[in-house]
Amino acid sequence: MGFVCAPLTLIGVIWISPFMLPILFIWAICYDLFKSELPPGIDQPLKLRFYHSLLVMTAILGRILEKLGICSDISLLRFMLDGIPPWRDSKLLIRDLKFAEVPVRVYQAKAPSSGQRRGVLYFHGGAGTLGSINAFERVCRYIARETNSVVVSVGYRLAPEYLYPSQYWDCLNATIHFMRNVEDYQVDPARIIICGDSCGANFATAICQILVSRTDLPKVRAQVLLYPGLQGLDFYLPSYQQNRSVPILFQDRVIYFCLRYLNKDTSVVEDVLKSSHVPEDMKLKYKKWISADHIPEEFKIRGYTPQRLLSYKYKHEVHEVIKQLLEVMFSPLLAEDAIVCQLPESYILTCEFDVLRDDGLLYKKRLEDNGVRVSWYHNEEGFHGVLAFFGYGIFSFPSAKKILDNTVKFIKKL
């Protein structure tokens, strides 16, 4: 079922809520208690448990509404994750525009600047199927205000309505348009930064790799990658084992959302989890870059035991269905050294309680091995998706503020 507009979604929720919502929420809390794990040290575990239960309830309610023909489950999740619109910002000029037919929202300070500003392109997270400009409004406002930069939030098209790799092309086309018209926004062409979180960081990584060969455009000054997901080859790295049941992103949910994003059969989740989609020669080829051997030992202390996938058996039919997972565009961690060595200065943010943590650590090593300057910040309390809650006062998580403040600190140095 295609996307159904927010008003119809809301009507469906209101119609069903008197009968189902209390029961569903109680069920979701029970599900969270039995299925999730909140390790010692994670940021505000009770609050995280509440939010995770709310998301579980929304997902189940979405499936019910889909069965009733009211809306799709993804529509309801999108509606919820858009959040509450913030108050008008008196310090920022905010405009909704289109760059090469791609919707964008441009944030820039109203106060005049003595010189040209930085330009920051921001690609939001959401597994390629969720998230929006609205959902990350507070994050982009904060970056624009605190760094005195022009921030362009890109509203790329979402799957499954728009198939992979439409999202990459939207982000790339919006980036090229901005680079060619920076003078319209008083932006220094030598200080263009490409930034993203989660799958948005994946898009940012792939686009920076594409742009290294473009001589007709300004060079990217830096890439800012916030808890990036960068490979679809190995879902059994230490962070995947340690955080497999940590909200908000479980180990098997990563694969599920990848398959939803690619519009593939989700019944192969277990096969992918066991690496049955990867030919043996490919596993051997990329072991030099993707392996637990390359993860620093201090990240293996917390409940990690080296394990061999004894049940691993390559299944050609599974590989054929989802071989896009192993494309360099989808898995930019697999890019050749000849590309990686040309990349700009980089900032990588990892969170301890994130299944994707090791993707960031492995890319950090690859960049450093190829002579690229890397600034790395590891948040000891953070979990995947924490930035989605930023800017809601007591309903936010302290780790989100720490992450953004450290990111702002890096950007201000450029």
N, C-alpha and C positions, 0 to 999 in steps of 0.2 A: 504494500500500500504506500502511496506517495505521501509526501508531507502535507499535513492538514493544518490550517491556520490556527494561531494561538487562541482566538476567541472560541472556536469550536472545541478545542482541547479543554479549555476552562469550563465550558458548559458540560462536557462529559464528566469532568472531575466533580463538579458541583452536583450533578444528577446522581452520581453513584456514591458520593461521600457519606451521606447519612447512614448508609447501610454497611459500607465496606471499609472505610478508612480506619476506624478504631481497631477493627479486627486485623486488618493488614499491617498496621503499625506494630501491634503486639507480636504478630507473627514475624515481622522483620527484625524486631529486637531479639527474639529467640534465635532466629537464623544467625544474626550477628554474634550472639553469645556462643553459639556452638561452632560456627564456621571460622570466625576471625580470631586473630591472635594479636594482642597489643603488647609488644615486648617492653620491658622496663626501659625508661628513658625517652619514650616517644612523647611528642608534644600533646599535652592535654588529652589523655586517653578517653575520658568519659565523654568529652565533647566530640571527639572523633567517632566514638561508638554511636552517638546519637545521629550524627550526620550520615554515617554509613547506613544505619537502619532506615533513615529517611530515603536514601537513594535506592536501597533494596525495595522498600515499599513502592516507590515511584516506578521502578522497573516492572514489578509484578502488576501494579495497577495499569501500567501502559499495555501490558499483554492482554489484560482483561478488556480494556477499551478497544484494543485492536480486534479482538474476537467479536466485539459488539459492533464493529464497523464505525466506531466514532473517531478514532485516530490511531496512528501507529505508536508503538512503544517508544521509538526514538523521538517522535514529536513531543511526547510528554516529558521525556528527559531533557530535551532542548529547552522546552518552556520553563522547566524548573531551574535549570542551570543558568538561564539568562539572569537570574537574580533580581534584586530590587534596584531600579534606576537611582543613581545618586543625585544629590542636589546640584543645581547649576554651579559651575566653577567660575568665580568672578575674575580669576587670574589667567584663565586660559581661553583662547579662541578655538572653538571646536567646530569642525565642519565635516559633513558627510559629502563625499565626492566619489567620482569614479576615475580610476587610473586604468586605461586600456580596457574599459568595460568591466573592471573589477571593483566592487564596492570597497571603499576605504573610509576611515575616519581619521582626520588630521588634527593633531593637537599641537598648538604653539602658544607661547606666552603672549599676552596682550601688550606687555611692556616692551618698548623698543630695545633692541640689542645694539651694543656698540660695534659688533662685528657679525660675521656669519655664524650660524649655529650648527651644531651637529644634526645629522638626520638619522633617526632610528626607525627602521622598518620592523614591525612586530607581528609575528605569526602566532596566533593563539593555539593552545592545546585542545584536546577533545577527541583523540583517536581518529581524526579525519571525518567523524560522523556527528560529533557534538561540538559545543562551544560556539562562540560568536563574538563579534565586536562588542556587543553589549555585556557579555559575560566577563570580559576583561577590561571593561571601562575604567575601573578603579586602578588597576595595575598601570595602564597606559597614562592615565592622568598623573599618577605619582611619578613615573619616569620623566614625563614632560616637565612637570613643575620642578622636581629636584635636580635635574641635570640641565635645565634651560635648553632643551633640545626640541626639535620638531619631530614628533612621533607620528608615524603612519601605521595604524592598525588595519590589517588586511582582512577583509571578509571573504575569504575564498569559499568556493562552492563545496558543499558537503556531500559525502557518500551516505547512502547508496543511490540517491537521486542522480548524482554526478559521479561517474565512475573514475577510479584511479586511472591515470595520474592527473586528472583535472586539477586537483588541489595544488600540485607542484607548478603547473603551468600558470594558474592564477597568481600564485605568489611570485613566480618569476616575472610574469608580464607586468605586475604592479611595481615590482622592484625596478625593472628596466625603465618604465615610464617615469618613475620618480628620479632615477639617476639622470635621465635626459632633461629633466625640468627642475633641477634643484634650485636654479636661480629664482624661480617663482616663489620659493619659500625661504629665501635668504639662507640657504644651507650651503655649507662649505663642501664642495665635491670631494675633498680629500678626507672628510670625516663622516662617511656614511657607514652605519653600523647595522648589521642584520642580526635580529634577535628573535628568539622563540622559546616556548616552553613545551615540554613533552613532544607530541607529534609535530608541533610548530617548530621545535628545535631540530627535529628531523628534516623538515622542509628547509629551514635556514642552512643546515649543514649541506644538504644536496645542492642548494642554489649557490652557495659560496663555491662549491666544487665546480659547478657549471660555469660560473663567471670568471674563473681564473684564466680561461682561454679567450675571453672577450677583450679585444684591444680597443674597441670603439666606445667603451664605457669607463667611467671612473673606477679606480680600484677600491674594493671594499676595505675600510679601515680596520674593522674588527668583526668577529662573529661572537655572539653571546648566546650560549646554549644552556638553558635551564632544565635540569633533569631530563636530558634527551634520551629518546629511544632510537637506536642507531643500527640495529641488526635483527634479522629474522632467522639467523642460522642456529643459535644456541640459546635455548630457554632454560638451561640447566646450570648457568653460572652461579657462583656463590650467592649473589644477591637474590637470585630467583629462588634459591633454596631457603635462605634465611628469612625472606620476606614473603614467602609464597601465600600466606594467609593474612597479611597485614593490609588493612583498609588504606586507601580506597581501591587500590589496584591489586587484585590477586594474580598469582602466577598464571592460572588458566584463563583469567579474564583478558590478559594481554593478548593471548593467541586468539581468543574469541573475538575481540574487537578488531584485531588485524584482519581476520577472515570476514567480518561484517564490512569492514572498510573496503576490502578487495571484492566484495560481493561473491564470496565463495561459500561452499558448504561447511557449516560449522561443526558437522559431525566428526571432522578429522582432528579436533583439538587434541585428543590424547595421542594421536600419531605424531603430531607436530611437537608436542611436549617431549616425546621420546626421540626426537630428531629423525624420525623415519622419512622426513621429506628431503633430507640432505644426502646426496650421493657420497659414497666413501671418499672418492678422489677430491671432492670439494671440501669435505671435512679436513682432510690432510693438508690441502692447499692453504686453507685459511686458519689453520691452527697456529700459525706464526703470529696471527693478530687477535684471534678470538679463542681464548683458552683461560681457564682458571689459573694456569701457571703465571699469567701476566698480571694477576690481581695481587696487590701488596698484601703481605701476610697479616698485617694488622686488621684487615677487613675480613679475615677468615676465622677470627677468634670466636665470634658470637655464633655458636651452634652450627658451624660448618664442618661437615665431614666429607672428604673427597669420595665421590661415588662414581662407580662405573655403570653406564647404562647397559646392563646385561641383556635387557629386552630389546636393545636397539636392533632394528632390522630395516634396511632401506626398502621403501615401497615406492616403486616407480609411479604407480597410479596416483599416490598422494603428492609426489613431487610435481607431476604434470598439472594437477589441479591448482597448486599454490606456488608454483615456481617463481611468481613475481615477488614473493617474500625475499628471494635471494638476488634480486636485481640490485645493482649499485644505487639506483635512484631510491629504492625503498630501504636499502641497507647501506648507507653511505660509509659505514665503517669498513666496507669491503673495497673502497676505492684504492687504486694503485698509488704507490709512493710518489710517482711522477706528478700526480695531482695534489696529493696531501702536502708535499713540500712547498707548494706555491700558495698555500692558504694564508689568510691574514692572521694577525694577532688574535688570540682566542681567550674567551672566558668560559669556563665550564663550572656549572653548579651541580653538585650531587647531594642527595639526601640519604642518610644512613638507613632509614626504614622504607626504602623504595626498591621494588624489584628491578628497576632500570638503572640502579646505581652503577653497576659494573660496566654498562655500555659507556657511560661517561668516563669511567676510569680507564677503560681500554682506549677510548679515543684520545684522551689526554696523553697516554703513553705514545700512541701513534704520532700525534702532532709533535711531541717533544723529540721523539726519535728522528723526525724529519726536520728538525731545526726550527720549528714554529714556536714562537713565544706563547706560553700558556699561563693564565692566571686561574687558579682553581680555588673554589670555596666549597668546603664540605660542611653541610649542616647536620649536626649530630642528633638533633631531635626531629628533623623533618621527615615527611612522608610524601608520596607522590600525589600531586594535585593540590598541594596546600595553598598555592597561589590563588586558586579559584575562590578562596574564602577571604582574601585580603580586602581590607577597607571597610569591614563591617563592625568595627569597634570591639566590644566584648565578645562578639560572635566569631571573631577572627582568631588565628593562631599566632603566638609570638614568633614562631619560626618563619612565618611568611614575611613579617616585617624585617627580620634579620636578613633574609634572603634578598629582599628588594633593596635594603639599605646597602648591602655589600655589592650588589649589582650596580646600583647608582654610583657608588664610590669608584668602581672600575670605569664606568662610562665617563665620569667627570674628568678622568685623567687623560682621556683621548683627545 
